Amino acid sequence: MTNRRTFLKQAGVIGSASLIPTNTLWKALWQDGYQMKSLRNNVGIFTERGGTIAWLVESDGLAVVDSQFPDQANHLIAELKKQSDRRIDMLINTHHHGDHSAGNIAFKGKVNKVVAHANSYINQKNSAEAGGNLDKVLLPDTTYDKKKWTGKVGSEQITLHHFGAAHTNGDSFVHFENANIVHAGDLVFNRRAPYVDKSAGANMANWQTVMEKGYKQFDADTIFVFGHSGNGFDITGTREDLKAFQNYLSKVVEFVKKGAAAGKTQEELAAATEIPGAPEWNGAQSRPVNAAWTELFEE
């Protein structure tokens, strides 16, 4: 495991006061390989391995959004228990992928409710059955199939919004309304080429619409938490990052459409390392390019 000195150096935080929150349960809690960081109003993030986790800690409520993997989930649970010995009220999955939900099993017997979109539940169950490990996962027990679901933990109102197929067919924006913090899960890859899970109903075209709806649903004061980010970019941001990602998605589709019209093959286009009009998303582009090709010419 990465030692503390190396991790701090890699994270770029040595000597950086900008990452030290001023109103926090953890002024800056570092352990080997993971970080707890407060954002606002008792809501913060946990980073180690896998998609970013968000947490809420109040005297009368604990909630967690996403769970990474079992070892990482146990690290998080241990830190939460240092702040409160109450049972965790709610675990939410933004979607079904293992780097966001495999750690659910660590919450078994420790959480009152596991919440996700209905399609996320189906995808998670199907994946577990296909892998022969259904007995080793903790599936959501509370689902919704409409546009939103709302629950309360402590004084915080938490609303899940589903705007249709995007990264998968079961993605949720998770809004801590009082704190005005939104966990976007993998609906936003901040300056990193996204995984587009066509096997779970992903849709590049509608993903752009989802970004537009998210931009309109939330406001300029909203802090967004992203599932993943590219090197040198943060896992938190603003709704302007949704606009930027929407532009990137549209440019990928445009790139594939124009390339095919010019006679280029799918393989040639998938070898791209940058998309014209969205240079910040540099690096291998095969996953979104192949997904766009499938939607344009094969579905």
Secondary structure, 3 states (H helix, E strand, C coil): CCCHHHHHHHHCCCCCHHHCCCCCCCCCEEECCEEEEEEECCEEEEECCCCCEEEEEECCEEEEECCCCHHHHHHHHHHHHHHCCCCECEEECCCCCHHHHHHHHHHCCCECCEEEEHHHHHHHHHHHHHHCCHHHCCCCCEEECCCEEEEEECCEEEEEECCCCCCCCCCCEEEECCCCEEECHHHCEECCCCCCCHHHCCCHHHHHHHHHHHHHHCCCCCEEECCEECCCCCCEECHHHHHHHHHHHHHHHHHHHHHHHCCCCHHHHHCCCCECCECCCCCCCHHHHHHHHHHHHCC
